[in-house]
Amino acid sequence: MEGLEIRTEAGVLRLTMNRPERLNALTAAMSDRVAAEVEGAATRDDVRVVLVAGAGGAFCSGADLSGADAHQNFDVTSLDRANRIIRAVTGLDKPVVAAVAGVAAGVGCSTALACDLVVASPRASFLLAFARIGLMPDGGATATLAASVGRARAMRMALLGEALDAQEASAAGLVSHLAADDFEGTVEALVGRLAAGPPLSYAATKKAVNAATLGHLHDALERERTGQTILLRTADVAEGMRAFGEKRLPEFRGE
């Protein structure tokens, strides 16, 4: 489909977001298809592992906020689409790997955080810039980020919109692999190993680790949905999104 390349080979379902001119920003159709493909992988005997990647040197810059009236098009249905992806990734009884070659921002960052293993290239960066437009993190990031890096660093990223580069993300425990030399080779070796590994063991392990570390994910998704829905009605968000489109600093008034 447009904006998303889908390919299955040697047990690996490869989902490559392909809008490099928009840093692979997710459209509604792309979000729906990513979720559907991950959900469908649960019953496919030819899929042992899912790989999520981005084309053109970026992973995903988040939801597509282009256009002068983006705030009118970004609503609770956008949140529900993001949450569907996160539930699909964490609920799948097969490993899901994120290959992050460049920027992972917004829901793109949330998606990477939800994956079981994250391979970062030296050019990768992770950014939750929701506060810059008057919103709060969503896509389960309030749970997955804190589970990975701890509360203090999570607050810095969420409140201040501080990005982590690849080295910082590795040191903080946000990624499982930092591919300093051969990014593509590292990704291929990893998914190949997982595809040849013990699927029942992987399923049981993923379920146990997620239960121990992300048992509150469902509640986090609901809190994010409620909070984001309220924020989307505010003048601050409308101003934040306009400022983003106009490439200027927003003037927040707490309204």
N, C-alpha and C positions, 0 to 999 in steps of 0.2 A: 504494500500500500504506500501511498505518498507519505514521505517523512519517516517511514519505518521499514527497514530491511529485515526480512524474516528468512532464516535458513536453518535447516537441520542436517547435520552430518556427524557421523561417528559418535552418536549419542549426545551431541551437544545442540541444544536449541539456542540459536544466536539471534538476539534482538538488538539491532543497531539503529539507534535514533539518527536520522539522516536529514537534518536541516542545518547544514554547517553555516549558512548565511545568517541564521538566527541563533547560532551556538546551540543548535538542537533543542530549542525551546519546544515544549510540549503543546500541541494542539489538543482539542477535545477528542478528535478521532484517534490521534496517536495514543493518548492516555487509555482510552477504551480498549484499543487493540493490544497494547502491552499487557494490560490486566487480563484480557481474555486469553492471550497466548500463555501466560504464566499459569492461569487457572487450568487451562486445557492440558498443560504438561503433566498434571497429576495422573491422568489416565492414559498417557501415551507410553507404550512400551519402548518406542524408539528414542525416548528422551531420558537421559540419566542425569543431566546437569543443564542449567540455564545460564547463559552468558548475556549480560546486559552491557552494551557499549554505546559509544557515540562516534559519529563520523567527523572528519575534518579537524581533529585536534582538540575537540571539546567533548565533555560527557553530556551534560544537559544544563542549560542556564535557568531551568524552572519553567513555570507556566508562561505561555506567550502573552505578554502584556503590551504588545504593539497596538498602535492606534490611539487616536485622540481621546476616545471615550472608553478606554480599557476597563475602568472601574465599573462601568455599567454591564460589561460582559463577564466579569470575574465575580461569580457568586457561589452559593453553597453547592451547586452542582460541580463546580471545579474542585471543591474540597472533597466531595464524595468520590470523584474520579481518582484523586490522589490517594485517598484512603483505600480505595479498592485495590490499587497497585500494591500498597504496603501490606494489606491483608493477604493478597495473593502470594507475595514474595515470602512473607514470614510463615504463612500457612502451608506452603508447598512442602511435601515430604521429600524433596530432592534439593541438593545444593544449588544456590543461586549466587553467581559471581558477578561483581561489578568491575569492569575494566575502565578505570578513570584516567584518561589520557590528558585531560585539561580541566577546565572549570566544571565544578559540580555545585550548582547554586539553587536555592529555593527548594522546590519539590524534587529537583534533580539531586540535590544533596540528600534530601530525605530518602529518596529511593536507594541511593548508594549505601546509606546508613542501615537500611533495612536488609540489605543483602548479607549473606553468610560470610563471604570473603570479599575483600576489596583490594584490588591490585592498583596501585597508583604509579603513574609515571613521574619523573622529576618535575614535569610541567603541571602536574595536577594541583588543584586548589579546591577548598571546601568552604562554602559560604552560605550562611543563613541570614540574608539581608532583609528579612520581612519587616523589621522595625524601621528600616529606612523609608518604607512607604506606609507606615502606620499599622502594620499587621503584626501577627504573632506567628511563630513557627508552626507548621502543620505537617501532615504526612507522617505523624508519629514521631517527629524529631525531638519533641520535648521528652520522650522516653528513650529513644534509641541513642541520642547524642549523650545524654547524661549517663546512660549505661556504659558507653564506650570511654568517655573522657572525664567523667565526674562532674559534680554540680558546679564547681567554680568555673571551670573552663567552658562548660555548657552555657553558663550565664554570660560569660564574655562574648561568646559567639552569637548568642540569641539577642542580648540587650544592645550590644555595641556593634553588631554586624561585622565582627572581626573575622577575616578569612584565615584559614590555616593553609600554608603551602604544604607540599608533599612531605618535606622533612619534618615539619612540625606535626603534621597529621600522624606520621609514623611514630614519632616520639610520644605523642599523646595517646596512642592506642586506637586511633580512629580507623586505621587501615591495617589489613593483615599482611600485606606485601608491598614493599617499596622496590620497584624495579629500576634500579639506578642505571643499568646498562642496556638490557634487552627487554623492553616492555612487552612487545608482542610475543617474544619467545617465552617470557615468564607466564603470560596469560595462557598461551597454548599448552605449555607443560602442565599448568595447574588444572585446566579443564580436562585435559587428556587423562591425568591421574584420577580425577574425580569420576570421569565417565567409565573408567576401568575398575573403580573401587566397589566396595560392598554396599549396595543400595539399601538393604535393610538396616545395616549398621548406621549408615548416614542418616536415615529417616529417624531412627530412635535417638541418635545423638542430637540432631537439630531440634527435635521436639523437647528433649530434656534441657538443653542449654537455653532455649528460648523461654521455657517455663520458669527457669531459675532467674533469668535476667530481664525478661520482657513480659512477665506475667501480668503487668499492669498496662500493657500496650492498648488493649481495647478501651480501657477507661481514658487513657491519654488521647486517643483518637476522638472520643466523644467530647472531652473537654476542649480540645482544639477546635472541633467543629462548632461547639457552642460559642466559644470566645471569638473565633474568626467571623462567625455569622453576625455577631453584635458589632464587631469592628468594621465590617464591610458596609455598615449603614452610616458610618461616621463621616463628617466632613474632612477629618484628618486623612482618611484613606483616599478619598476622592482627590484631595490635594497631593498626597504622596504619589499617586499613580500618574496624575497629570505632570507633576514635576519630573518623574522618572522618564516619561515620554518626551518631555521638553529639555531633558538633560540639565536640570537646575536643582538647587537645593530646595526642599519643601519648607513651607512655613506652617508648622503644626500649632494649633490653638487649643487642643484638648476638647474639640467639639465633634 
